[in-house]
Amino acid sequence: MGTGPSPRYGDAGPRHAMTRTITATEDTAQSLRSARRALLRAYALHVAWFAGMCAFAATHWNDDGLRIAVLLTLLTVPPVLRRTVRVHRLCRAIDPQARTLGRGPVLLITLVLRPFESGLVLPLKNLWACRRLLRAIDASQQVTLDRPCDTHEGDTPGCRGRPDGTPPLDAPPGP
């Protein structure tokens, strides 16, 4: 039974006995962070327009204004879904078993539900999975920085010492 921190779930516990190591290149992780930020921005815009549309409908605004609000909300759905699929692809490039929704489920759910619901629900699933994956990547990089330096030629920032036990070159003189 695994009792250490799980890179996939971020917490310890016997129910997550099977853990796997997540490896990502710095370029892939940076692309995932960038895609996540873009999805968050598009999602925030969509939620704002959706809330505005609901407010216009609740206040019984005139028909033309309500039609414009619905149209603007519908225009924000495709960018959200496109960015949702991009985050899915990047998450799956890092972790093939990531629990994200790709193009097929996005199209199916958009056709079965209304576009408003798919634009509100589907990105949350991928944002949540992306957040967990990025936390696991950050945790694995932090563990890498805490181990002793591997080289003898120069010291790296954050290095605790050399493999032979001598202090790093930039360490302050001790007593």
PASEBA-1860 file (N, C-alpha, C; in nm, 3 decimals):
! residues 175
1> MGTGPSPR> 0.083/-0.118/0.000/0.000/0.000/0.000/0.087/0.124/0.000 ~ 0.058/0.218/-0.085/0.136/0.341/-0.089/0.087/0.440/0.016 ~ 0.180/0.492/0.092/0.142/0.589/0.194/0.203/0.725/0.168 ~ 0.287/0.738/0.068/0.349/0.866/0.037/0.258/0.950/-0.050 ~ 0.302/1.073/-0.078/0.219/1.158/-0.162/0.208/1.103/-0.302 ~ 0.091/1.105/-0.354/0.064/1.055/-0.488/0.078/1.169/-0.587 ~ 0.158/1.152/-0.693/0.172/1.260/-0.789/0.043/1.285/-0.866 ~ -0.044/1.187/-0.874/-0.168/1.208/-0.949/-0.274/1.278/-0.865
9> YGDAGPRH> -0.288/1.240/-0.742/-0.396/1.292/-0.661/-0.352/1.396/-0.560 ~ -0.225/1.407/-0.533/-0.174/1.513/-0.448/-0.188/1.486/-0.300 ~ -0.252/1.379/-0.259/-0.264/1.351/-0.117/-0.224/1.206/-0.090 ~ -0.192/1.178/0.034/-0.151/1.043/0.072/-0.275/0.964/0.112 ~ -0.265/0.836/0.099/-0.375/0.753/0.144/-0.365/0.614/0.085 ~ -0.410/0.515/0.159/-0.401/0.378/0.110/-0.491/0.349/-0.009 ~ -0.596/0.429/-0.029/-0.683/0.400/-0.142/-0.617/0.433/-0.275 ~ -0.508/0.507/-0.274/-0.433/0.540/-0.395/-0.302/0.462/-0.394
17> AMTRTITA> -0.312/0.333/-0.383/-0.192/0.252/-0.369/-0.109/0.252/-0.497 ~ -0.173/0.260/-0.611/-0.098/0.257/-0.736/-0.076/0.400/-0.783 ~ 0.047/0.444/-0.774/0.082/0.578/-0.820/0.175/0.564/-0.939 ~ 0.180/0.667/-1.018/0.273/0.665/-1.131/0.346/0.798/-1.135 ~ 0.462/0.795/-1.194/0.542/0.915/-1.204/0.500/0.993/-1.327 ~ 0.480/1.120/-1.309/0.442/1.207/-1.419/0.565/1.282/-1.464 ~ 0.600/1.268/-1.590/0.716/1.339/-1.643/0.669/1.436/-1.750 ~ 0.724/1.553/-1.745/0.688/1.655/-1.844/0.811/1.739/-1.872
25> TEDTAQSL> 0.828/1.773/-1.998/0.936/1.865/-2.031/0.893/2.005/-1.988 ~ 0.989/2.091/-1.972/0.957/2.228/-1.930/0.873/2.299/-2.036 ~ 0.897/2.269/-2.164/0.818/2.331/-2.271/0.672/2.287/-2.265 ~ 0.650/2.158/-2.242/0.513/2.107/-2.235/0.441/2.164/-2.114 ~ 0.509/2.168/-2.000/0.447/2.223/-1.879/0.416/2.372/-1.898 ~ 0.507/2.445/-1.962/0.482/2.587/-1.987/0.367/2.606/-2.085 ~ 0.359/2.522/-2.187/0.247/2.529/-2.282/0.115/2.500/-2.212 ~ 0.118/2.404/-2.118/-0.003/2.372/-2.043/-0.045/2.489/-1.954
33> RSARRALL> 0.051/2.553/-1.890/0.019/2.671/-1.808/-0.040/2.783/-1.893 ~ 0.018/2.805/-2.009/-0.030/2.909/-2.099/-0.171/2.877/-2.149 ~ -0.195/2.753/-2.187/-0.327/2.712/-2.235/-0.430/2.721/-2.123 ~ -0.388/2.689/-2.001/-0.480/2.698/-1.887/-0.519/2.843/-1.860 ~ -0.421/2.934/-1.869/-0.452/3.076/-1.851/-0.548/3.126/-1.959 ~ -0.525/3.084/-2.083/-0.613/3.126/-2.193/-0.755/3.070/-2.172 ~ -0.764/2.946/-2.126/-0.894/2.887/-2.099/-0.963/2.959/-1.983 ~ -0.889/2.995/-1.881/-0.948/3.068/-1.769/-1.003/3.204/-1.813
41> RAYALHVA> -0.928/3.274/-1.898/-0.975/3.404/-1.948/-1.101/3.388/-2.032 ~ -1.101/3.292/-2.124/-1.217/3.270/-2.209/-1.337/3.224/-2.125 ~ -1.311/3.141/-2.026/-1.418/3.092/-1.940/-1.477/3.206/-1.856 ~ -1.392/3.293/-1.805/-1.441/3.407/-1.726/-1.527/3.499/-1.813 ~ -1.486/3.523/-1.936/-1.566/3.605/-2.027/-1.701/3.539/-2.055 ~ -1.698/3.408/-2.078/-1.823/3.336/-2.105/-1.917/3.341/-1.984 ~ -1.863/3.321/-1.865/-1.945/3.325/-1.744/-2.003/3.466/-1.725 ~ -1.923/3.568/-1.753/-1.972/3.705/-1.738/-2.087/3.733/-1.835
49> WFAGMCAF> -2.070/3.693/-1.962/-2.177/3.714/-2.059/-2.299/3.631/-2.024 ~ -2.278/3.509/-1.974/-2.391/3.424/-1.935/-2.467/3.487/-1.818 ~ -2.394/3.540/-1.720/-2.459/3.607/-1.606/-2.534/3.731/-1.653 ~ -2.475/3.805/-1.746/-2.543/3.922/-1.801/-2.670/3.883/-1.875 ~ -2.663/3.775/-1.951/-2.780/3.728/-2.023/-2.890/3.688/-1.924 ~ -2.852/3.619/-1.817/-2.951/3.580/-1.716/-3.010/3.703/-1.648 ~ -2.928/3.805/-1.624/-2.980/3.928/-1.563/-3.076/4.000/-1.656 ~ -3.043/4.003/-1.786/-3.133/4.066/-1.882/-3.266/3.990/-1.888
57> AATHWNDD> -3.260/3.859/-1.885/-3.382/3.779/-1.890/-3.465/3.796/-1.762 ~ -3.397/3.805/-1.648/-3.468/3.818/-1.521/-3.537/3.954/-1.508 ~ -3.478/4.056/-1.567/-3.537/4.189/-1.556/-3.635/4.219/-1.670 ~ -3.662/4.118/-1.754/-3.755/4.132/-1.867/-3.717/4.251/-1.955 ~ -3.590/4.253/-1.991/-3.540/4.358/-2.078/-3.609/4.347/-2.212 ~ -3.595/4.446/-2.298/-3.665/4.440/-2.426/-3.611/4.325/-2.512 ~ -3.689/4.285/-2.610/-3.657/4.166/-2.689/-3.527/4.180/-2.768 ~ -3.502/4.297/-2.824/-3.380/4.316/-2.903/-3.256/4.305/-2.814
65> GLRIAVLL> -3.261/4.365/-2.698/-3.148/4.357/-2.606/-3.123/4.215/-2.559 ~ -3.229/4.141/-2.536/-3.214/4.002/-2.492/-3.157/3.916/-2.605 ~ -3.199/3.940/-2.727/-3.144/3.866/-2.842/-2.995/3.894/-2.857 ~ -2.956/4.018/-2.840/-2.813/4.053/-2.850/-2.735/3.987/-2.738 ~ -2.789/3.986/-2.617/-2.720/3.922/-2.505/-2.703/3.772/-2.529 ~ -2.807/3.706/-2.581/-2.798/3.563/-2.612/-2.696/3.539/-2.722 ~ -2.696/3.623/-2.825/-2.601/3.608/-2.935/-2.457/3.625/-2.886 ~ -2.433/3.727/-2.804/-2.297/3.748/-2.752/-2.253/3.632/-2.663
73> TLLTVPPV> -2.345/3.578/-2.586/-2.311/3.462/-2.503/-2.279/3.342/-2.590 ~ -2.358/3.321/-2.695/-2.330/3.210/-2.786/-2.196/3.227/-2.858 ~ -2.157/3.351/-2.885/-2.029/3.374/-2.951/-1.910/3.340/-2.861 ~ -1.931/3.339/-2.731/-1.819/3.306/-2.641/-1.803/3.156/-2.619 ~ -1.898/3.074/-2.666/-1.891/2.930/-2.643/-1.779/2.864/-2.726 ~ -1.768/2.886/-2.859/-1.664/2.816/-2.935/-1.521/2.840/-2.885 ~ -1.481/2.963/-2.850/-1.344/2.977/-2.798/-1.322/2.900/-2.668 ~ -1.424/2.894/-2.583/-1.409/2.818/-2.459/-1.392/2.670/-2.490
81> LRRTVRVH> -1.472/2.617/-2.580/-1.462/2.475/-2.612/-1.332/2.443/-2.686 ~ -1.287/2.533/-2.773/-1.158/2.512/-2.842/-1.044/2.506/-2.742 ~ -1.043/2.597/-2.646/-0.937/2.599/-2.546/-0.950/2.480/-2.450 ~ -1.071/2.433/-2.429/-1.091/2.314/-2.347/-1.025/2.193/-2.412 ~ -1.042/2.179/-2.542/-0.980/2.067/-2.614/-0.829/2.083/-2.616 ~ -0.778/2.205/-2.627/-0.632/2.226/-2.625/-0.573/2.185/-2.490 ~ -0.639/2.223/-2.382/-0.591/2.183/-2.249/-0.596/2.030/-2.238 ~ -0.699/1.969/-2.292/-0.709/1.823/-2.290/-0.590/1.759/-2.360
89> RLCRAIDP> -0.558/1.808/-2.479/-0.447/1.749/-2.554/-0.313/1.764/-2.481 ~ -0.291/1.879/-2.420/-0.166/1.900/-2.348/-0.161/1.815/-2.221 ~ -0.273/1.802/-2.153/-0.276/1.715/-2.034/-0.249/1.571/-2.072 ~ -0.309/1.526/-2.181/-0.287/1.388/-2.225/-0.146/1.366/-2.278 ~ -0.081/1.471/-2.328/0.058/1.458/-2.372/0.148/1.432/-2.251 ~ 0.113/1.488/-2.137/0.192/1.469/-2.016/0.151/1.341/-1.944 ~ 0.021/1.320/-1.929/-0.032/1.204/-1.859/-0.142/1.142/-1.944 ~ -0.114/1.030/-2.012/-0.214/0.970/-2.101/-0.342/0.926/-2.030
97> QARTLGRG> -0.338/0.911/-1.898/-0.457/0.869/-1.825/-0.525/0.986/-1.752 ~ -0.491/1.108/-1.789/-0.551/1.225/-1.725/-0.702/1.224/-1.750 ~ -0.775/1.264/-1.648/-0.921/1.262/-1.657/-0.971/1.394/-1.716 ~ -0.955/1.406/-1.845/-0.998/1.526/-1.916/-1.095/1.486/-2.026 ~ -1.164/1.584/-2.080/-1.260/1.561/-2.188/-1.204/1.617/-2.318 ~ -1.203/1.534/-2.421/-1.149/1.574/-2.550/-1.256/1.619/-2.647 ~ -1.221/1.619/-2.775/-1.310/1.671/-2.879/-1.439/1.592/-2.890 ~ -1.433/1.460/-2.886/-1.553/1.377/-2.900/-1.657/1.405/-2.792
105> PVLLITLV> -1.618/1.391/-2.665/-1.716/1.420/-2.559/-1.764/1.566/-2.561 ~ -1.677/1.658/-2.597/-1.718/1.799/-2.602/-1.827/1.818/-2.708 ~ -1.806/1.761/-2.827/-1.907/1.774/-2.933/-2.036/1.703/-2.895 ~ -2.025/1.584/-2.840/-2.144/1.508/-2.802/-2.225/1.580/-2.695 ~ -2.158/1.628/-2.592/-2.229/1.696/-2.484/-2.286/1.830/-2.532 ~ -2.216/1.897/-2.622/-2.267/2.023/-2.677/-2.394/1.998/-2.759 ~ -2.400/1.886/-2.832/-2.519/1.855/-2.910/-2.633/1.806/-2.823 ~ -2.602/1.731/-2.717/-2.707/1.679/-2.630/-2.761/1.789/-2.539
113> LRPFESGL> -2.670/1.862/-2.475/-2.711/1.974/-2.390/-2.715/2.100/-2.476 ~ -2.750/2.209/-2.416/-2.741/2.336/-2.487/-2.597/2.385/-2.481 ~ -2.555/2.467/-2.575/-2.417/2.516/-2.575/-2.380/2.591/-2.447 ~ -2.479/2.654/-2.384/-2.449/2.727/-2.261/-2.397/2.634/-2.153 ~ -2.466/2.520/-2.135/-2.424/2.427/-2.031/-2.290/2.364/-2.062 ~ -2.268/2.329/-2.188/-2.139/2.269/-2.221/-2.026/2.369/-2.206 ~ -2.053/2.496/-2.233/-1.951/2.599/-2.215/-1.924/2.629/-2.068 ~ -2.018/2.595/-1.981/-1.998/2.619/-1.838/-1.942/2.498/-1.765
121> VLPLKNLW> -1.981/2.378/-1.804/-1.945/2.258/-1.728/-1.816/2.193/-1.778 ~ -1.802/2.175/-1.907/-1.688/2.101/-1.961/-1.552/2.165/-1.929 ~ -1.538/2.297/-1.940/-1.408/2.355/-1.907/-1.369/2.333/-1.761 ~ -1.466/2.328/-1.672/-1.433/2.305/-1.531/-1.367/2.170/-1.510 ~ -1.414/2.069/-1.579/-1.355/1.934/-1.567/-1.209/1.937/-1.610 ~ -1.182/2.000/-1.724/-1.044/2.004/-1.773/-0.957/2.099/-1.689 ~ -1.013/2.209/-1.640/-0.936/2.298/-1.554/-0.898/2.229/-1.424 ~ -0.988/2.151/-1.370/-0.961/2.080/-1.245/-0.851/1.976/-1.267
129> ACRRLLRA> -0.861/1.898/-1.375/-0.760/1.797/-1.404/-0.625/1.863/-1.433 ~ -0.627/1.975/-1.504/-0.504/2.049/-1.536/-0.439/2.101/-1.408 ~ -0.520/2.151/-1.317/-0.468/2.203/-1.190/-0.398/2.092/-1.112 ~ -0.459/1.976/-1.106/-0.399/1.864/-1.034/-0.268/1.820/-1.101 ~ -0.268/1.819/-1.231/-0.149/1.778/-1.305/-0.035/1.878/-1.286 ~ -0.065/2.007/-1.293/0.039/2.109/-1.273/0.092/2.107/-1.130 ~ 0.007/2.080/-1.034/0.055/2.067/-0.895/0.150/1.949/-0.881 ~ 0.118/1.838/-0.947/0.206/1.722/-0.942/0.340/1.752/-1.009
137> IDASQQVT> 0.336/1.825/-1.120/0.460/1.862/-1.189/0.543/1.954/-1.100 ~ 0.479/2.053/-1.039/0.551/2.144/-0.950/0.609/2.070/-0.830 ~ 0.536/1.974/-0.776/0.586/1.897/-0.662/0.706/1.811/-0.702 ~ 0.702/1.754/-0.822/0.815/1.672/-0.865/0.937/1.758/-0.892 ~ 0.918/1.881/-0.941/1.032/1.970/-0.963/1.088/2.019/-0.831 ~ 1.004/2.038/-0.733/1.050/2.081/-0.602/1.135/1.973/-0.537 ~ 1.093/1.848/-0.550/1.170/1.738/-0.495/1.305/1.730/-0.565 ~ 1.307/1.755/-0.695/1.432/1.751/-0.770/1.528/1.859/-0.720
145> LDRPCDTH> 1.477/1.979/-0.687/1.563/2.086/-0.641/1.617/2.063/-0.500 ~ 1.549/1.981/-0.420/1.592/1.958/-0.282/1.702/1.854/-0.268 ~ 1.729/1.779/-0.372/1.833/1.676/-0.359/1.971/1.738/-0.381 ~ 2.077/1.669/-0.340/2.212/1.724/-0.359/2.247/1.741/-0.506 ~ 2.343/1.828/-0.532/2.386/1.855/-0.669/2.450/1.731/-0.730 ~ 2.434/1.717/-0.861/2.490/1.601/-0.930/2.627/1.630/-0.991 ~ 2.661/1.755/-1.007/2.787/1.789/-1.073/2.888/1.838/-0.972 ~ 3.013/1.830/-1.011/3.121/1.880/-0.926/3.182/2.007/-0.982
153> EGDTPGCR> 3.145/2.042/-1.107/3.207/2.159/-1.168/3.154/2.290/-1.111 ~ 3.027/2.300/-1.089/2.969/2.425/-1.040/2.846/2.395/-0.957 ~ 2.809/2.489/-0.879/2.693/2.469/-0.794/2.573/2.540/-0.855 ~ 2.458/2.484/-0.835/2.335/2.543/-0.885/2.261/2.609/-0.771 ~ 2.180/2.711/-0.800/2.101/2.774/-0.694/2.007/2.671/-0.630 ~ 1.998/2.675/-0.501/1.911/2.584/-0.429/1.976/2.452/-0.394 ~ 2.101/2.436/-0.428/2.171/2.312/-0.401/2.207/2.303/-0.252 ~ 2.184/2.187/-0.191/2.212/2.171/-0.049/2.354/2.121/-0.023
161> GRPDGTPP> 2.419/2.076/-0.121/2.555/2.027/-0.101/2.594/1.934/-0.214 ~ 2.719/1.892/-0.211/2.769/1.801/-0.313/2.750/1.657/-0.268 ~ 2.755/1.563/-0.363/2.735/1.422/-0.327/2.838/1.371/-0.225 ~ 2.958/1.429/-0.226/3.060/1.381/-0.131/3.046/1.446/0.007 ~ 2.945/1.532/0.025/2.919/1.590/0.156/2.978/1.727/0.178 ~ 3.059/1.779/0.084/3.117/1.912/0.101/3.009/2.016/0.073 ~ 3.015/2.132/0.140/2.912/2.234/0.119/2.926/2.297/-0.020 ~ 2.821/2.356/-0.070/2.830/2.423/-0.200/2.922/2.544/-0.193
169> LDAPPGP> 2.970/2.587/-0.311/3.066/2.696/-0.316/3.005/2.828/-0.269 ~ 2.877/2.847/-0.292/2.815/2.974/-0.253/2.759/2.972/-0.111 ~ 2.792/2.871/-0.033/2.741/2.862/0.105/2.814/2.964/0.192 ~ 2.743/3.027/0.285/2.810/3.120/0.374/2.907/3.046/0.467 ~ 3.017/3.111/0.503/3.112/3.042/0.588/3.047/3.010/0.724 ~ 3.067/2.888/0.767/3.007/2.843/0.893/3.108/2.846/1.007 ~ 3.061/2.818/1.127/3.153/2.820/1.242/3.250/2.705/1.241
END
